[in-house]
Amino acid sequence: MKHNRFLARKARFFLAFSFFLAIHLTLHARPPGAYEWAVVNVSVCNMRVAGDYDAGMETQGWLGEPVKILQDGTWLQVQTPDGDQAWVLHSSLRKMTRAQLTRWNRSPQVVVTTQYGFVRERPDCRSQPVGDLVRNNRLLLKGRKGRYYKVEYPDGRQGYVARADAMPLDRWLRDVKRDAQSIIATGMQYNGIPYMWGGNSTKGCDCSGFVSNILLAHDIILPRNARQQAQVGQHLEIASDFGNLIPGDLVFFGRKATDDKPAHVSHVGMYIGNRKFIHSLGWVHVSSFDPADKEYDEYDLNRLLWAQRIPPAVDREPGIMTTANNEFFK
């Protein structure tokens, strides 16, 4: 009899334990494929070389940018659409399943086309900000009210963006220009922005971040760092009179090759014509290869390596593509 009661109690305990274990697993289980993606939830988020506040900057993510989660935690290791890998604090992102990301990508959106802006609580420039904005940010488009778009963040927060600061994404993609004049005009709007190592936005940018952010404003995704950028597109050995360069070509600088060492790229700028180029070094500014110009830059002339022509290679070679052909935006 005692043995039977013991078995009964043991069975009840086992059933109770199984019940609570099932509830725990149901609440905490990650379905297959869950949260393998995330979308940046702030205007600009710092992405570091390691998961620590003291770690150096690798790059920056921008509001609405999809990233792939490689390792989860308080700090997430992520991969960006340009293939770069870095660590970002979880609070800067909104995690998503692949299905949720697809819905995000396929929903109507707006893209920020001005250097700086704000999402506001009401369609009124005097109302409280919900958050700030920089060029290339993307938000869901939820409606229109007067001179404002009603928008939504990845985490569901809503607010209003001035229509002068943004454009519906579908119209922007239809109208975006990739000619040299348009790209250079965008680049000149960055004039004076301070240099920041790892920076990739209008709040501050390094040399390669400046170039990649300009091209992103024309729906061109480029590799993130200068050494990678120097390997894509059409390679050009620069003529002594610079006559074979055209505006929009990327010009690269660094240590020249020797008999026992290859060239080492450490800087990039964009050629704008007349022997001048715009780049981020200290701040974004125009420099010249011509000793007769007031912007003459002897230092960079002496370390000039070669050039790469980008637009003809877009969507034709790996590493240079539009968002339509990048899996992160599908």
SEFIZA-177700 format. One line per field, with one value per residue (C-alpha): x, y, z; residue number from 1; residue in one letter. Coordinates in Angstrom, 1 decimal. Each point is the difference from the previous one (the first is absolute). Example, Ala and Ser with C-alpha at 12.3 -4.5 7.8 and 13.67 -1.06 7.14 Angstrom:
<sites>
c1 12.3/1.4
c2 -4.5/3.4
c3 7.8/-0.7
n 1/2
res A/S
</sites>
This chain:
<sites>
c1 0.0/2.8/1.8/-3.1/-0.4/3.6/-0.3/-3.2/1.7/3.0/-2.3/-1.8/3.4/1.2/-3.2/0.2/3.6/-0.7/-2.9/2.2/2.9/-2.3/-1.2/3.6/1.1/-3.0/0.6/3.8/0.4/1.4/-1.9/2.2/1.3/-1.3/1.9/2.8/-0.4/-0.4/-0.7/1.9/-2.4/1.9/1.2/3.6/1.3/3.7/1.3/3.2/2.8/-1.0/-2.9/1.2/-0.4/3.8/0.4/0.9/-2.5/-0.4/-2.9/-3.5/-3.4/-2.9/-3.7/-1.9/3.1/-0.4/2.8/0.5/0.5/3.1/0.2/-2.8/0.4/0.2/2.5/-1.0/2.5/-1.6/0.7/-1.0/-1.3/3.5/1.5/1.7/-0.2/-0.1/-1.5/-3.0/-1.9/-3.3/-2.0/0.9/-1.8/-3.4/0.4/-2.1/-0.7/0.6/-3.8/-0.1/2.9/-1.6/-3.1/2.1/1.8/-3.2/-2.0/-0.2/2.9/1.5/3.7/1.6/1.6/1.2/3.2/-1.9/-3.5/-2.5/-2.9/-2.5/-3.0/-2.4/0.1/1.4/3.7/-0.5/-1.1/2.1/2.5/-0.4/3.5/2.5/0.8/2.9/0.2/-0.9/-2.1/-3.1/-3.3/-3.4/-2.5/-3.3/-1.8/0.2/-1.2/0.5/3.7/1.0/0.3/-1.3/2.8/0.7/3.3/0.9/-1.1/-3.4/0.5/-1.7/0.4/0.2/2.7/-0.1/-0.6/2.9/2.4/-1.1/-1.5/-2.1/2.5/-1.7/0.2/3.5/1.1/-1.7/1.6/3.4/2.9/3.4/1.8/3.2/-1.5/-2.7/2.3/2.5/-2.7/-1.0/3.6/0.4/-2.8/2.3/2.5/1.2/-1.4/2.7/2.1/-0.9/1.7/-2.6/-2.6/-2.4/-2.5/-0.5/0.8/3.6/1.8/3.3/1.4/-1.7/-3.1/-0.3/0.2/-2.3/-2.6/0.0/-0.6/-2.6/-1.9/-0.1/-1.0/3.4/1.4/3.7/2.5/0.6/3.7/2.5/2.1/-3.2/-1.2/3.3/-0.7/-3.4/-1.0/2.1/3.7/1.8/3.7/0.0/1.6/2.5/-2.3/-3.1/-1.6/-1.3/-2.1/-3.6/-2.0/-1.3/3.0/1.3/3.7/2.0/3.1/2.5/3.4/1.3/1.1/3.7/2.0/-0.8/-3.3/-3.3/-1.8/-2.1/-3.2/-0.7/-2.2/-2.6/-1.7/-2.2/1.4/-2.2/1.9/2.7/2.5/-2.1/-1.5/-2.2/0.8/-0.3/3.3/-0.4/-3.3/-1.6/1.6/1.3/3.7/2.0/2.8/0.9/2.9/-1.6/-3.2/-0.6/-1.3/3.2/0.7/3.6/-0.3/-2.8/1.5/3.2/-2.0/-2.5/-0.3/-2.8/-3.7/-3.1/-3.0/-3.2/-3.3/0.5/0.6/-3.2/-1.9/2.5/2.7/0.1/0.3/-1.8/-3.8/-3.3/-2.3/-2.3/2.8/1.1/-1.6/-0.3/-2.6/-2.2
c2 0.0/2.4/-0.9/0.8/3.4/0.8/-0.8/2.1/3.0/-0.5/-0.2/3.2/1.8/-1.2/1.2/3.4/0.4/-0.9/2.5/2.9/-1.1/0.1/3.5/1.2/-1.5/1.5/3.4/0.0/-2.1/1.6/-1.3/-1.1/3.1/2.4/3.2/-0.7/3.6/3.5/3.5/3.1/1.9/3.3/2.6/-1.2/-2.9/-0.6/-3.4/-1.1/-2.5/-1.9/-0.1/2.6/3.7/0.4/-1.8/2.1/1.1/-2.3/1.8/1.5/-1.3/2.3/0.0/-2.5/-2.0/-3.8/-2.0/-3.7/-1.3/-2.2/-0.2/1.1/1.6/3.4/0.8/-1.6/-0.9/1.0/0.1/3.1/0.0/0.9/-3.1/1.7/-1.7/1.8/0.1/2.2/0.5/-1.8/3.1/1.7/-2.8/-1.6/-3.7/-1.7/-3.3/-0.4/0.3/3.2/1.5/-0.9/1.8/3.0/0.1/-0.3/2.5/3.6/2.1/3.5/0.7/3.1/2.2/2.9/0.1/0.2/-0.1/-1.1/-2.3/2.1/-1.0/2.1/1.5/3.2/1.2/1.2/-3.3/-2.3/-2.2/-3.7/-0.4/1.5/-0.9/0.0/-0.5/-3.5/-0.9/-2.0/-0.3/-1.5/2.3/-0.1/3.0/3.7/3.0/3.4/0.6/-3.1/-3.7/-2.2/-2.5/-3.0/-1.3/-3.7/-0.2/1.4/3.6/2.5/3.6/2.6/0.9/3.2/-0.8/2.3/-2.3/-3.4/-1.7/-3.2/-2.8/-1.3/3.5/0.5/-3.4/0.9/3.5/-0.6/1.1/-1.6/2.5/1.6/3.5/-1.2/-2.1/2.9/2.4/-2.3/-0.3/3.8/0.2/-1.8/2.8/0.9/-3.1/-1.1/-3.2/-2.8/-3.4/-2.6/2.7/-0.6/2.8/3.7/0.2/-0.9/-2.3/-1.4/-0.1/-3.2/0.7/3.3/-1.6/-2.9/2.4/2.2/-3.1/-1.4/3.3/-1.1/-3.6/-1.5/-2.3/0.0/-2.0/1.8/0.6/1.7/-3.2/-1.8/2.9/0.1/-3.5/0.5/1.8/0.8/0.4/3.0/0.9/3.7/2.0/2.7/2.7/-1.7/0.0/-3.5/0.8/1.1/1.6/-2.6/-2.3/-1.2/0.9/-2.0/0.8/-1.7/-1.7/-0.6/-3.5/-0.9/-2.9/-2.0/1.5/0.5/3.4/0.6/2.1/2.2/2.8/0.7/3.1/0.8/1.8/3.0/1.2/2.7/-2.0/0.4/-2.6/0.1/-2.2/-0.3/0.7/2.1/1.1/-0.4/2.5/0.4/-0.4/0.4/-1.9/3.3/2.0/3.2/-0.5/1.4/-3.5/-1.7/-3.1/-1.0/-2.7/-1.9/0.5/-1.7/-3.0/-0.3/-3.6/-0.6/0.6/-2.2/0.8/-1.2/0.8/-2.4/-2.9/0.4/-3.2/-1.5/-1.2/-1.2/2.6/2.8/-0.1/1.7/-0.8/-1.8/-2.6/-0.3/-2.9/2.2/2.2/-2.8
c3 0.0/1.0/-3.1/-2.1/1.7/-0.6/-3.7/-0.2/1.6/-2.3/-3.0/1.0/0.6/-3.4/-1.7/1.7/-0.8/-3.7/-0.1/1.3/-2.2/-3.0/0.8/0.5/-3.3/-1.8/1.4/-0.6/-3.1/-3.1/-3.0/-2.9/-1.8/2.7/0.6/-2.5/-1.2/1.4/-1.2/1.3/2.3/0.5/-2.5/0.3/2.1/0.8/-1.1/1.7/-0.6/3.2/2.3/2.5/0.5/0.0/-3.4/-3.0/-2.6/-3.1/-1.7/0.6/-0.9/-1.1/1.0/-2.1/-1.0/0.2/1.6/0.4/3.6/0.2/3.9/2.4/3.4/1.7/-2.8/-3.4/-2.6/-3.3/-3.7/-2.0/-3.6/-1.3/1.7/2.9/3.4/3.3/3.5/1.0/3.3/-0.1/0.9/-3.3/-2.0/-0.5/-0.4/-2.7/-1.5/-3.7/-0.6/2.0/-1.8/-3.4/1.1/1.1/-3.3/-2.1/1.9/-1.2/1.3/-0.1/-0.4/1.5/-2.7/2.1/2.2/3.3/1.2/2.7/0.5/2.1/2.2/-2.1/-3.5/1.4/0.0/3.6/1.4/2.0/-1.9/0.0/-1.5/-2.3/-3.6/-2.4/-3.8/-1.2/3.1/-0.8/1.8/-0.7/-1.8/1.9/-1.6/-0.8/1.8/-1.6/-0.4/1.9/-0.4/2.8/0.6/2.2/1.5/0.0/3.7/-0.8/1.2/-2.3/-0.8/-2.9/-2.4/-2.1/-3.6/-0.9/1.8/-1.5/-3.0/-0.4/-0.7/-3.1/-1.6/1.1/-1.5/-3.2/-0.3/1.6/-2.3/-0.2/-2.4/1.2/0.3/2.3/2.2/0.3/0.9/2.8/1.2/0.1/2.5/2.5/-0.2/3.5/1.8/2.5/-0.5/2.4/-0.1/-0.9/-0.7/-2.9/0.2/-0.2/3.8/-0.8/-2.4/-0.8/-3.6/-1.1/2.0/-1.8/-3.4/0.8/1.5/-3.1/-2.3/2.4/-0.6/-3.7/0.9/-0.5/2.8/0.0/2.2/3.3/0.3/-2.4/-0.7/-1.0/-2.1/-1.8/-1.4/-1.6/-3.2/-3.0/0.9/-1.3/0.1/0.2/-2.9/1.0/-1.3/1.7/-3.5/0.3/3.1/-0.1/2.8/2.4/-0.2/3.4/0.6/2.4/2.1/2.2/-0.1/-3.5/-1.0/0.3/-1.2/3.2/1.1/-1.8/0.0/3.2/-0.3/3.0/-1.4/-2.7/-1.5/-3.0/-3.1/-0.9/-3.1/-0.7/2.0/3.2/2.3/3.1/3.0/3.8/1.7/3.1/-1.5/-3.4/-2.4/-3.5/-0.8/-3.2/-1.8/-1.7/1.7/-1.4/1.9/3.5/1.0/-1.1/2.0/-0.4/2.6/-1.7/-3.5/1.2/1.2/-2.9/-1.2/-2.5/-0.8/-0.3/-2.1/1.8/-1.8/-3.0/2.3/2.1/0.1/-2.4/2.3/3.6/2.7/-1.9/-0.1/0.4/2.9/-2.4/-0.5/3.6/2.0/3.1/-1.7/-1.4
n 1/2/3/4/5/6/7/8/9/10/11/12/13/14/15/16/17/18/19/20/21/22/23/24/25/26/27/28/29/30/31/32/33/34/35/36/37/38/39/40/41/42/43/44/45/46/47/48/49/50/51/52/53/54/55/56/57/58/59/60/61/62/63/64/65/66/67/68/69/70/71/72/73/74/75/76/77/78/79/80/81/82/83/84/85/86/87/88/89/90/91/92/93/94/95/96/97/98/99/100/101/102/103/104/105/106/107/108/109/110/111/112/113/114/115/116/117/118/119/120/121/122/123/124/125/126/127/128/129/130/131/132/133/134/135/136/137/138/139/140/141/142/143/144/145/146/147/148/149/150/151/152/153/154/155/156/157/158/159/160/161/162/163/164/165/166/167/168/169/170/171/172/173/174/175/176/177/178/179/180/181/182/183/184/185/186/187/188/189/190/191/192/193/194/195/196/197/198/199/200/201/202/203/204/205/206/207/208/209/210/211/212/213/214/215/216/217/218/219/220/221/222/223/224/225/226/227/228/229/230/231/232/233/234/235/236/237/238/239/240/241/242/243/244/245/246/247/248/249/250/251/252/253/254/255/256/257/258/259/260/261/262/263/264/265/266/267/268/269/270/271/272/273/274/275/276/277/278/279/280/281/282/283/284/285/286/287/288/289/290/291/292/293/294/295/296/297/298/299/300/301/302/303/304/305/306/307/308/309/310/311/312/313/314/315/316/317/318/319/320/321/322/323/324/325/326/327/328/329/330
res M/K/H/N/R/F/L/A/R/K/A/R/F/F/L/A/F/S/F/F/L/A/I/H/L/T/L/H/A/R/P/P/G/A/Y/E/W/A/V/V/N/V/S/V/C/N/M/R/V/A/G/D/Y/D/A/G/M/E/T/Q/G/W/L/G/E/P/V/K/I/L/Q/D/G/T/W/L/Q/V/Q/T/P/D/G/D/Q/A/W/V/L/H/S/S/L/R/K/M/T/R/A/Q/L/T/R/W/N/R/S/P/Q/V/V/V/T/T/Q/Y/G/F/V/R/E/R/P/D/C/R/S/Q/P/V/G/D/L/V/R/N/N/R/L/L/L/K/G/R/K/G/R/Y/Y/K/V/E/Y/P/D/G/R/Q/G/Y/V/A/R/A/D/A/M/P/L/D/R/W/L/R/D/V/K/R/D/A/Q/S/I/I/A/T/G/M/Q/Y/N/G/I/P/Y/M/W/G/G/N/S/T/K/G/C/D/C/S/G/F/V/S/N/I/L/L/A/H/D/I/I/L/P/R/N/A/R/Q/Q/A/Q/V/G/Q/H/L/E/I/A/S/D/F/G/N/L/I/P/G/D/L/V/F/F/G/R/K/A/T/D/D/K/P/A/H/V/S/H/V/G/M/Y/I/G/N/R/K/F/I/H/S/L/G/W/V/H/V/S/S/F/D/P/A/D/K/E/Y/D/E/Y/D/L/N/R/L/L/W/A/Q/R/I/P/P/A/V/D/R/E/P/G/I/M/T/T/A/N/N/E/F/F/K
</sites>
